[in-house]
């Protein structure tokens, strides 16, 4: 099973997994079911967000860095040419952006919109550096503050072939071409010898859609975007209603 973090496992209100869901996860593992995280967060903040629960593996930065224990299974930073294009866009627009570099992250073009990070995700705003310093850094994902309207007005070629994923109205996650949580799923499944037909995935944002479509059963949380609910195989309760448990009981897994 694959679980998004924010809005799926972890409440935007409490910033933690509920005790009831934690108990359910332990019961699943006791049955021998493998449990994986699939998130746009980087490695460090992903592990911090889910606390002490021993997930079997992690898909982080939207499928660009996957690991199980101490073993790295996939490592796919944004290519240098694409990175230069993105940095040029940010120079011209002045939009704030957070670059996720594996174990650390940095902010460029800061403004008040960045307060969404501590307010909604319980993540401090990363240190600010000059934008052009990012030309010399290796990064996996850029969290670029463009609204849906700004993105549509810019046109389909604005990000020059990069994979653009949205789960929040204020910003997009920008990753390497071909990246996404669905690709991360394939990496994890190959490593553990699990068939795609045996999978279930839970999510709430548009960036979860590739994963929900890819899994045998895709479950949308009750707080999910309407487009996510429309494409899911099953819509459960909200994260604050312990919707994960509702779905697991519906499919007779608990």
C-alpha positions in Angstrom: 0.0 0.0 0.0 1.1 3.5 -0.9 0.2 6.6 1.2 0.6 10.3 0.5 1.5 12.2 3.6 -0.1 15.7 3.7 -3.9 15.6 3.7 -3.9 11.8 3.6 -1.8 10.3 6.4 -1.2 13.5 8.2 -3.8 16.1 9.1 -3.3 19.7 8.1 -4.8 20.6 11.5 -2.8 18.4 13.8 0.3 17.7 11.6 0.4 14.1 12.7 -1.0 10.6 12.0 -4.0 9.9 14.2 -3.6 7.2 16.9 -6.4 5.2 15.3 -4.7 5.2 11.9 -1.4 4.3 13.4 -3.0 1.3 15.1 -4.5 0.3 11.8 -1.1 0.5 10.1 0.5 -1.7 12.7 -2.3 -4.2 12.2 -1.6 -4.2 8.4 2.1 -4.8 8.9 1.3 -7.6 11.3 -0.5 -9.3 8.4 2.6 -9.0 6.3 1.3 -6.2 4.1 4.1 -3.8 2.9 3.4 -0.1 3.6 5.1 2.7 1.7 5.1 6.5 1.8 4.7 8.4 -1.5 5.2 12.2 -1.0 6.4 15.4 -2.5 8.4 16.0 0.6 12.1 15.4 0.7 13.7 12.5 2.6 14.2 14.3 6.0 10.8 16.0 6.3 9.0 12.9 5.0 10.5 10.8 7.8 9.8 13.5 10.4 6.2 13.9 9.3 5.2 10.2 9.8 7.0 10.0 13.2 8.2 6.7 14.4 6.1 4.4 12.3 8.4 1.9 10.5 7.3 2.2 6.8 8.9 -0.3 4.5 10.0 2.2 2.0 9.7 5.8 0.8 8.9 7.5 -2.5 10.1 11.1 -1.9 10.2 14.4 -3.9 7.4 13.1 -6.1 9.1 9.9 -7.2 12.6 11.4 -7.8 14.3 9.8 -4.7 13.2 6.4 -3.5 14.7 4.4 -0.6 14.1 1.5 1.7 16.1 1.5 5.0 19.6 2.7 4.1 19.4 1.5 0.5 18.8 4.1 -2.3 16.6 2.6 -5.0 16.2 5.6 -7.3 18.0 8.9 -7.6 16.8 11.3 -10.4 17.6 15.0 -10.0 16.4 17.6 -12.5 18.8 17.7 -15.5 21.2 20.7 -15.7 19.6 22.1 -18.9 16.1 21.9 -17.4 17.4 23.5 -14.1 18.9 26.4 -16.0 15.6 27.0 -17.8 13.6 26.9 -14.6 16.1 29.3 -12.9 15.7 31.7 -15.8 11.9 31.7 -15.4 12.3 32.5 -11.8 14.7 35.4 -12.6 12.1 36.9 -14.9 9.0 36.4 -12.8 10.5 36.9 -9.3 8.2 34.2 -8.0 9.3 32.5 -4.7 10.5 29.0 -5.0 11.8 26.3 -2.7 14.4 23.9 -4.1 14.5 20.4 -2.6 18.1 19.0 -2.7 17.8 15.7 -0.9 18.7 16.2 2.7 18.4 20.0 2.6 16.4 22.7 0.9 16.8 26.4 0.0 14.5 29.3 -0.8 14.8 31.9 -3.5 12.8 35.1 -4.2 11.2 35.0 -0.7 7.9 36.8 0.0 4.9 36.4 2.3 3.5 33.4 0.3 6.1 31.2 1.9 4.3 31.4 5.2 2.1 28.5 3.8 5.0 26.2 4.7 4.9 26.6 8.5 1.2 27.3 8.6 -0.1 24.3 6.6 2.8 21.8 6.4 4.5 22.5 9.8 7.8 23.0 7.9 10.0 26.0 8.6 10.8 28.2 5.6 14.2 27.0 4.3 17.2 29.2 4.3 17.3 31.9 1.6 20.1 32.0 -0.9 20.7 34.0 -4.2 18.8 32.4 -7.1 21.8 31.9 -9.3 23.6 29.8 -6.6 21.1 27.1 -7.6 22.9 26.8 -10.9 25.7 25.0 -9.0 23.4 22.8 -6.9 21.8 19.4 -7.6 18.1 19.4 -6.8 15.2 17.0 -7.3 12.2 19.2 -7.1 11.3 22.9 -7.2 8.2 24.1 -5.3 7.3 27.1 -7.5 4.7 29.6 -6.5 2.5 29.9 -9.5 -1.3 29.8 -9.2 -3.4 27.7 -11.5 -4.4 30.8 -13.4 -0.8 31.9 -13.8 0.3 28.5 -15.0 -2.6 28.4 -17.6 -1.8 31.9 -18.8 1.9 31.0 -19.3 1.0 28.2 -21.7 1.9 24.5 -21.9 5.6 25.1 -22.9 6.3 27.4 -19.9 8.2 24.7 -18.0 9.9 23.3 -21.1 9.0 19.6 -20.8 9.5 19.4 -17.0 6.8 17.4 -15.1 4.6 19.9 -13.3 2.4 18.5 -10.5 -0.1 20.5 -8.4 -1.6 19.6 -5.1 -2.1 23.2 -3.7 -3.7 26.2 -5.3 -0.7 28.5 -4.6 2.2 26.4 -6.0 3.3 23.5 -8.2 5.9 20.8 -7.7 8.3 20.7 -10.7 10.3 17.5 -11.2 12.3 15.9 -14.0 10.6 14.7 -17.2 9.1 11.3 -16.6 9.0 11.7 -12.9 6.1 11.2 -10.6 4.8 9.0 -7.8 3.7 6.3 -10.3 7.3 5.9 -11.4 8.4 5.7 -7.8 5.8 2.9 -7.3 7.4 0.9 -10.0 10.8 1.3 -8.4 9.5 0.1 -5.1 7.5 -2.8 -6.5 10.5 -4.1 -8.5 12.7 -4.0 -5.4 10.2 -5.9 -3.2 9.0 -8.3 -5.9 5.4 -7.1 -5.6 2.9 -7.2 -8.5 1.1 -4.0 -9.5 -2.2 -6.0 -9.3 -1.6 -6.3 -5.5 -1.4 -2.5 -4.9 -3.6 0.1 -3.3 -2.8 3.8 -3.1 -4.3 6.7 -1.0 -4.1 10.4 -1.9 -5.8 13.8 -1.9 -4.0 16.1 -4.3 -3.7 16.3 -8.1 -0.1 15.2 -7.8 -1.5 11.9 -6.4 -3.5 11.2 -9.6 -0.7 9.3 -11.5 -0.3 7.0 -8.4 -4.0 6.5 -7.9 -4.5 5.6 -11.6 -1.5 3.3 -11.5 -2.5 1.3 -8.5 -4.9 -1.6 -8.6 -7.2 0.4 -6.3 -6.9 4.1 -6.0 -8.5 5.7 -2.9 -9.3 9.5 -2.7 -9.6 11.1 0.7 -12.9 13.0 1.4 -10.9 16.2 1.5 -9.4 15.5 -2.0 -9.8 17.8 -5.0 -12.9 17.0 -7.0 -10.8 15.9 -10.0 -9.1 13.4 -7.8 -12.4 12.0 -6.4 -13.7 11.7 -9.9 -10.9 9.5 -11.0 -10.5 7.4 -7.9 -11.9 3.9 -7.5 -13.2 4.7 -4.1 -13.8 7.9 -2.1 -13.4 7.6 1.6 -13.7 10.0 4.6 -11.5 13.0 5.2 -8.1 12.8 6.8 -9.6 14.2 10.0 -12.3 11.5 9.9 -9.6 8.7 9.7 -10.7 8.1 6.1 -7.8 5.6 5.6 -9.5 3.3 8.2 -12.9 3.6 6.5 -11.4 2.5 3.2 -9.4 -0.4 4.8 -12.6 -1.6 6.5 -14.6 -1.2 3.3 -12.2 -3.4 1.4 -12.1 -5.9 4.4 -8.4 -5.4 5.0 -9.0 -4.7 8.7 
